[in-house]
Amino acid sequence: MAVIFIEGFDKYGPVATVSANVAAALTAGEWTTAPAGVFNIVAGLSSTGYAMQIAYAGTQAQLVKTFASTWTRWIGGIRFSSTLGTNAGIGFASNGTQASTITINTTGAISLRTGTSTGTALSTSSSTVSANSTHYLEWDITFGASSSYQVWLDGVSIFSGTGNTANGVSSVNQFNFFGSATCTIQWDDLYLFDSTTGTNNAVLNTNPRIETQFPTADSSVQFSVGAAILGSAYQATSSVTSIGAGSFILRGYTAAVGCVLNSVSMVPTTTSGSAKFKSCVYADSSGVPGSLLATGTEVVGCTSGTTLTSSFSSPPSLSASTKYWIGFINDTAINLQMSDTHNLGCSKTNTYASGPPNPAGTMTFSQGSYLIWGNVSSTGANYYEVDINPPPGDLSYVASSTVSNQDLYSFAALSTTPQNIYTMAVKGYIRKSDTGARTVSVVTSSSGSSSTGSNSGVTPATSYAWIDSFFDTDPHTSAAWTQTGLNAATSGVEVAS
C-alpha cells in the first residue's frame, strides 16, 4: 500500500447542506464524531469542489477516521483555513489514545505536540498564518518515544526534529480533526500515505488538490435499476414553510434522461389524520407550468417528518432534456419541509374538490423550494441512479446479486491540466440487501485493462457505507496516470462474490 486515504469532502452534499445531514453523510462508513461539532459544506479552498467546515461546539470535539490496519509512519497533507479562535488542528491516534497532534495555535504558529492539543510542544514554527487565510500543511511523522518528524507549510519546511510522537502507543490507526468552541476551521484536499512501494511514499510539496467527479454516462453496465428520482430529495436547509388550505404548489425539474414518472413525494412537517393530497405533473410552457399531464391518487393523512407519496394510476412518460413541473394540491393548511433557500417553487390558491387546474394558469413564483421530488423508472441509464450528491440511498440505486457483474461509468474530463496525477480514488456508496455472504470491489478499466486497486473483495454492511479503493498507477501501463489515460478511464462497481 502507498496511498492510505484521500478525501476532498465533495461527496457529503453541496454547499449549504444542513449540518445534521452532513454529519450523517460523514459518518456513513467514513468518519465518526466524538463529540459532535457543527459540520457544513462550503466552497472549496482549492479551485474546484467543496470543503468541509467544522464549527466546534464543545471542548475537543473530534471527527475521526479509523482504519483497519495500523502504521508506525504517516505522510500526509491537507489544506486549511482557520479563524484562530482556539488551538485546533489534526491528530494521530491509536484506538482513541492520542499519539500526537499538529495544532494551529491562536497566534497563527503551528506546533507538533505529544498527545493532545494541550500536550508538550515538540516544535513550534516561527512563521505564522493569518486568520481565515488558506494554506497547505504537510507532515512526515514516525511514531515512537524518540522518533523523527518534519512539518511543511505551503511547501516550505517549518520545523523538524526527534521526539515523543507516540505518547505511549506503538502505532496509529486513526486520523482526526479536533478543536473546541469559538474556533471554526475549513478543511480540504487531504492525502495520507505510508512509506512503502515505489509511488506516493514521500511528502508531495506541490500544493496538491483533489478533483471529484460523478458519473456522466454508462460505459458497460450489468446491474439492474432499483429506483430513481427526478429532482432532489435532500435538505440543504432546515427551513419549513406554511401552505394554506386549498393550495396548489409546484417545482420545476428538467429530466436528464427519458423516464416514467410513477409518483411524486414531499415531506410535511405537520401531522394531520384528515388532510387530503393529490400529486400532479405539468408540461412546461416557456418556463412556466402549462398543461396538466396527470393527476395522482388521493392520499389522506400525513405525519410530520414522514415522506408522503401520491402515485399515478397511468404514469406519464417524460422526455430527456425536457422541463416538467411536479407538485401537489391539498385541502388542509400544513407546513412543508424546504430543500434549499433558493425559492424555486411556485403556488396559487385552488379548490381541492375541483382537482388540479388545467392549464396551470398564473402562478406566484419565488414561494420557497419545496422538498418535492418525483419517483421514476425506465431511465435506460444506470449512471443516472448513482450520480446524485449526496446519495439518497434506496431512493436511487442500482443492484445486482450476480457474481462478476459490473457497472462501469464514464466521468467528465479533469477541469485543468495537472502537472502530476498521484493517484485516482474510486468510491461507492454501497449496502448489502440480500442474504448470505457477499463481497464487492470498486473497479477501474483503462484501455481494456481492469484493476480493483488497493482494496478489493470488501464485505459490505447492511446499511449504506462508503467503500473506496486507490489506483496509484494506470492499470493499462502500470505507470503513472496521464491526463489522457485518466480522462478515458471508466470506473464503477463489481460483485466480487
N, C-alpha and C positions, 0 to 999 in steps of 0.2 A: 504494500500500500504506500502511496505517496500523498495524495490528497485525502485528508480525513473528512473534511466538510467544507462546503461553501454555502453562503446564504446572502441573497440580495434583498430579502424581505418583501419581494413583489407579490408573492402568491398568497398573501394574507388579506387581500382586499385592496380596492382603490383608495385614493385619498379621501379622508373624512368618514371612513367606515367606523361604526360605533365601537368604542373601546372594548366593550364586552364581547363583541363579535370578533375583533382582532385577537383578543385573548383566547377565545375558543379555537380560532384557526391556528394560533401559535402552538397550542397545547395538543393539537391533533397529531400526535406521533413525533413531534419535533422538539418541543420545549416544555418545561414545567415552570410554574411560578410559585415562589415561596418567600415571603408572602407576595400577594399580587401588587403590581403597580398599575398605573393607568397607561394603557397602550394605545397608540394611534399610528395610522399610516399617513405619512406626509410625503411631500415632493422629495425626489431623490437628491442625495448630496453629490452624486456624480451626474453625468449628462443625461442619463435615461433612467426610467423606472421610478421606484418609490424607496422610501427609507422608513425605518421604524423609530418612533419617538416614545421614550419612556418618561412619563412624569411621575416621579417616585412619590408614593403615597404613605410610606412608613419607613422606619429605620431598617436599613439593609435589605430592602426589597430586592428580590433577585428574579432573573429569568435564566433558566438553567437548561443546557443541552447535555444529556447524559449518553455516553457511548457504551457499546457492549464490550469493547476492548480497553486496555489501559496502555499508557505511554509514559516513558521517562523523559521525553523531549518533545516539545511542541514549537512549531514555527508558524507564525501567522501574521495577519494584518487586518485592519478594519478602519473605515472612515468614520469620523465623528464630528459632532458639533455640540458643545455644552454651554449651559448658562452659567456654569461655575458656582452654582448655589451652595453645594456641599461637595466634599470629596466623593467621587464616584468613578466607576470605570469597569474593567473586566477582571475576571478571576479564573483561576485554575484550581480544581478541587478533586478530591478522591472520596466519592460517596458521601458528600456533604461536609467533609473536612477540608477547609480552605488551605491549599498549599502555598499559594502566593497570589498577589493582586498587582495590577497596574492601575494606579489611581491618577485621575486627572484632578489635581488639587484646586481648591478655591483660588489660589494665587495664579493658576494657569500653568504651574510647573507640573511635571509628570514624574511619578515615583514608582519604583518597584518595591513592594513590601512583602515581608514574610507574613503569611496568614492573611487576615482580613485587611480592610482599608485602614484600620487603626493599628496595624502591626508595625514592627520596626522597618523603617525605610532602608533598604539596601543601597539604593542610589536615587538621587533626585536630579532632574535636569536643571541646568542653569537657564536654558531658554524656556520661554513660556508661550502659551496660546491665549488669545483674547476670547472673551465670552462671545458665543454664537458665531465663531469663525470655524471654517471647515478644514480638517487636517486628516492625514493618513498616518495611523500609528501601526508599527510593526515590531515583532519580537522574535527572539530565538532563545528559549529557556530550557535548560536541562534541570530536572527536578532532583534535588538532593540536599543533604545537610551542608555541603560546601561545593556548590556546582556553578557552572558558568552561565552567564546571561548577557544579552545585549538588546537594547531597545533603540528603535529609529523613529523619527518623526519627519514626515514628508521626504523620505529617502535619505535623511542625514542621521548618523548615529548620535544619540544624545547622552548615552552612558553605556558602560559595560563593566563587568567585574565577575567576582565569585562570591557566593554567599548562600545562606539558608533559604533556598527557594521551595523547599518541600514541607516545612512545618511538621515534620514527623511522619509524613506519608512516603511510600516508596515509589508511587506512580500516580498518574492522574487519569480520570475518565470523564471529567465534567468541565465544560466551559460555561462561564456565567457572566451576566451583566448585573451590577449591583449599584446601589445608591441609596439615598434617603430623601425625606421630604425637603422641599424647596429647591430641588435640582431637577432639571429636565435635560435629557441628552437625546440626540438623534444619532442613529447608527445605520451604516450602510456598507455593502461590499466587503463582507467578511470572508477570509480564507483561512484554513487551518491545515498545515502539512505535518508529516513526520519527516525523518531524515533518511528514509530508506529509498531504494530504487534510484534510477538514473534521471528522473524528472521530478520537478516540484519538491525538491529536498533542501531548499535554501530560501532565505528571505528574498522577495522579489524586488523591492525598492524601485518600482516602476509606476507607482500611482495606479494600481490595477483597479478595474471596475468589473462588475458582473452585469451582464445584459440578459434579461429574462424575456423569453418568447413563449407564446402559446400556439397550439396547432392552428394552421390556416387551411389545411386541405388533407384529404385522405391520400396515402401513398399505396398501402396494401393492407386491407382490413379483413379480419375474420371474426371479430366479436359481433354480437347482436346488440342492437339498440334497446336499452331497457326503458328509458324515459328521456324526455327533452322538454325544454321550456322556451317560450317566446317572452322576452323581456328579462326582468331582474327580480330575483326572489330574496335578495339580501338587504339588510338595513344599513345604510350609511348615516342614519340619524335615529335618535330615539324619539323624535317628534311624532305627535299624532295630530289629527285634525278632525273636526266635527262635520258631519254631513247631516242635513236635516231630513225629516220625513218627506217622502216623495222627491228624492233626489235622483239624478242621472249623472254618473261620473265615468270618465274615460281617460285612458292613457294611450298614447301613440307609440307603436314599435314597428320597426322595419324587419320583415322576415329575411334573414340572411340566406336561407335555403327554402325550397319548396317543402311544405309540410301540411299536415292535417291538424286543425285546432279542435281538440276534444273537449276542453273545458277551460274555464277561467277561475283563478283563485285570488283571494285577498285575505288580509289579516285584520279582523275587527279587534278593537280594544275595549269593547263593551260586551256584556253578557245580557242576552235577551232570549227568552223562550218563544216569543211570538213574532219577532221581526222577520220580514219576508224579503227575499232577494232573488233576482234573476240576472244571469250574465248576458252579455250581448257583444257582438263584434260588428264593426262598421268598416266599409271601404273608405279610403282616403280620397278627398276631393280638393286638390290644390292646397294641401297642407292642413286641411281641417276635416273633421268627421263628415262623411257623406251618407251613402245609402246603407241601410241595415242589411247585414248578410245572414245573421242567425240570432236566435234568442234561446238562452239556456233554460233548463228545467228549474222550477221554483225550489228554493231552499228555505226552510222555516227554522228559525232559531240560530243563534250564534253564541260563541263563548270567547271571552276576552283572551287574546293571545293564541287562539287556535285557528288554523287556516280554514277558511270557508271556500268551498268549491262548488260551482254550478256547471253541470255538463250539458253538452249539446246533443239532442237526440239524432240530429243529422249534421255531423261535424263538417264544417266548411273546409275546403282546400285553400291554402294560402300559397301565393306565388313568391318565388325568390326575388329579393331586392325590391320588394313592394311594401309600402307602409299600410298598416291597419290600426284601428282603434278598438281597444277592448276595455270592458268595464262592467258596471252593474247598475241596475235600478233597485230601489228599496222603498219600503213603506214606513220605516221607523227611524227616528233620529238615533245615530250611533257615532262612535268615534272609530277612526281608522288609523292604522299604522302607516307612516310615511316611509318611503325607501331612501329619499335623499332630500336636500334642501333647495333643489333647482326649480321647484314649482312647475312641473311639466304636465300636470293634469288639467283637465277641463271639466266643467259641470254646468248643470242647469236644473231648474225645478221640473218635475214630471209627475203626472198622475200614475201611480203604480198600476192601478187596475187597467189602464189603457195600454200597458206594455211599453217597450222602448219606442221612442218616436222614429218615424221613417219618412223622410230622411232625418238625420240628427238635428238639423236646424241650427240656429245661432247658439253657440256655447260661450261661456265665460272662461277665459284661459287664465293661466298662472294661479291655479287653485290648489297647488300642492302636488307633490309627486307621490300619489297614492301607491302603496305597496300592492300592486296588481300584476299578475303575470298569466300567461297562457300555458296550458299543458298540451304538448303537441306530439305527434308521431309521424312516421313515414317521412323522415327527413332525408333519407338516402345519403347521409353524410355523417360518419361516425365522429369525425373531429368536432362537429358542432356540439356534441354532447359533453366534450371534455375541455373546451376552450374557455370556460367561464371562470372568472376571478372575482371573489373566492369561489371554489367549487361548492355547489349546493347539495352534495350528497345524492340521495336517492331521487331527487327531482330531475336529475340529468346525469345519465351514466350509460356506459356500455358494459357488457358482461359476456363471459364465456366460461364453460367448465370442461372444455376440450383441451387436453394436453397438447402443447406445441402451437396452439392458436396464437396468432399475433395481430395486434393492431399497430401499424406504423403510420405516422403522420409527417407531413411537411411543415416547415416553420418559415417564418419571414427571415430574410437575409439580415445580417448584422447591420446596425444603423450607421456605423462608421468603420473605417479601415483600421484594424488593430495592428500594432507593432508585433505583438506576440499573442498567441492563444495558448494559455497554460493548461486548461482543461475544459471539458464540457460536462455539465451535470444534467442528468435526466431524472425528473421527479414525477411520481404518480401518486394520486390520492385514491387509495385502494382499500377495500374491505372484502372479507370472505363471506359469501352469502349462502354457500351450500354446506352440507355435512361432510365429515371425513377430513383427511389431511389434504392440504393444498399449499403449493408454493408458486410464487410469481417472480418474474425478473423484468426489470426495465431494460430496453434493448435499443441499440443504435445500429443502423446499417449505412455503410459508406461504400458506394460503387460495388454493391453486391456482397461486401464483407460485413458480417454481423458480429456484434460483441455484446455481452451483458455487463461489461465494465467491472468495477471493483466490488460489486455487491449483488450476487446472483442467488436465485433459489431462496427467496425470502418468504417466510411464513406470514401471511397477512393476518391481522386481527379481525374480529367480527364487527368492529366498528371502524369507521374510516380513519386512516392514518397515512402520513406521507412515507413513501418508500423511495430511496434515491440510490443512484449509482454514478460513479465518476469515470470519465473516459479521458485519460491524460493524453492519449495518442489516437490518431486516426486508425480505425480497425483495418482499413484497406492498405495503408502504407506502413503501419507500425511506427510512424514518425510523428512529429508534432503536427497538429492541425494547421492547415492553411485556411485562409478565408474562403477560398473556392470550395474546398472539401467540406468545411463546416456548413456553409450555406446549402450545399447539395445533400447533406446527410438527412436521413429520416430517423425518427425515434418514436418509441411507444412502449407497449407492454406485452408480455408473453406469459401464457400459462405454462409454468415450468414443470409442474407435476400435480 
